[in-house]
Amino acid sequence: MKYNSIIETIGDTPLIRLNKVNKGFKGEIYVKVEYFNPGNSMKDRMAIKMVEDAEKEGLLKPGGTIIEGTSGNTGMGLALVGIARGYKCIFTMADKQSKEKIDVLKAMGAEVIVCPTNVPADDPKSYYSVAKKLNKDIPNSFYPNQYDNLSNWKAHYETTGPEIWEDTEGKITHYAAGVGTGGSMCGAAKYLKEQNPKVISIGIDTYGSVFKKFKETGVFDENEIYPYLTEGIGEDILPKNVDFSLIDHFVKVTDKDAAVMTRRLSREEGLFVGWSCGAAVHGALEFAKENLKENDTMVIILPDHGTRYLGKVYNDDWMKDHGFLEYNTYGTARDIIS
Ligand code: PMP
């Protein structure tokens, strides 16, 4: 295949069957491996869509600056699009994010501003607030705001959903994805439910996030908010891209279960994926154990690649320091499986 630029290679990622980590489960379980995108994550899909929609609306003009608060993957997608279309990029990030993610964005020519993690979203120091202020101060700048920009879910409605429907030949019965901004969950779920209203969607949430409780009770409970480690999913806000009517069930996953499953995906399936991928698979399997039947087909989105987590879940000492792994008397490392 020949392409005119790197951004034309976004999308059309493979569905790969799980063979080991779901041993003993009924039905077929496939993962959609989004690290096959050029920026190594599914965020490339919404980056190009947000920029194209902003160009059409006149919000982004030649020579402009893109400013975004990002956990890294959106930044990478926007950096690729910025390079292809001639925009400067400035990204604000929370300091809990992997150093690798920051370095990658700098490698792509972006300016990165690191902000404190454990401050409320409306604190002037938060990465949301700093991005908004820069957008006000810098002329001809565009703040995509992936949380509330509806081009985000539309990207997944136009690409991720149809790809899953075609690749499963319409046989999909269950769709599972981690929920951060909500774009990948809700965009693809909307498309899939339009094709077959019986498709069941399962959103994966973290402990320390408000989503599950809000879905189940309608209450935005601040007691649900506390620090956690898993990157990319769970929120202390309700982004506009989360449409709770499109998410049938939520499953919460601990940092440890997510980390251990991430390592299993690499070692048992050959899928060198990111931490939220372990969360998505662990949570989806918890649901599948009780609910998946013989002829069912589940698809789980795996958002990004493992390289960005080499210093964390793929590092034995880091795992041990967090109580996720132990060494036996022979010095052999063993992940602690709950
Ligand atoms: N995993 C990772 C690694 C992410 O960066 C994100 C984006 N925040 C997600 C999962 C969640 O995806 P979405 O924003 O589409 O809900």
Boltz pocket constraint, residues with backbone or C-beta under 6 A from the ligand:
constraints:
  - pocket:
      binder: B
      contacts: [[A, 71], [A, 73], [A, 74], [A, 178], [A, 179], [A, 180], [A, 181], [A, 182], [A, 183], [A, 184], [A, 185], [A, 231], [A, 232], [A, 233], [A, 274], [A, 276], [A, 277], [A, 303], [A, 304]]
      max_distance: 6.0
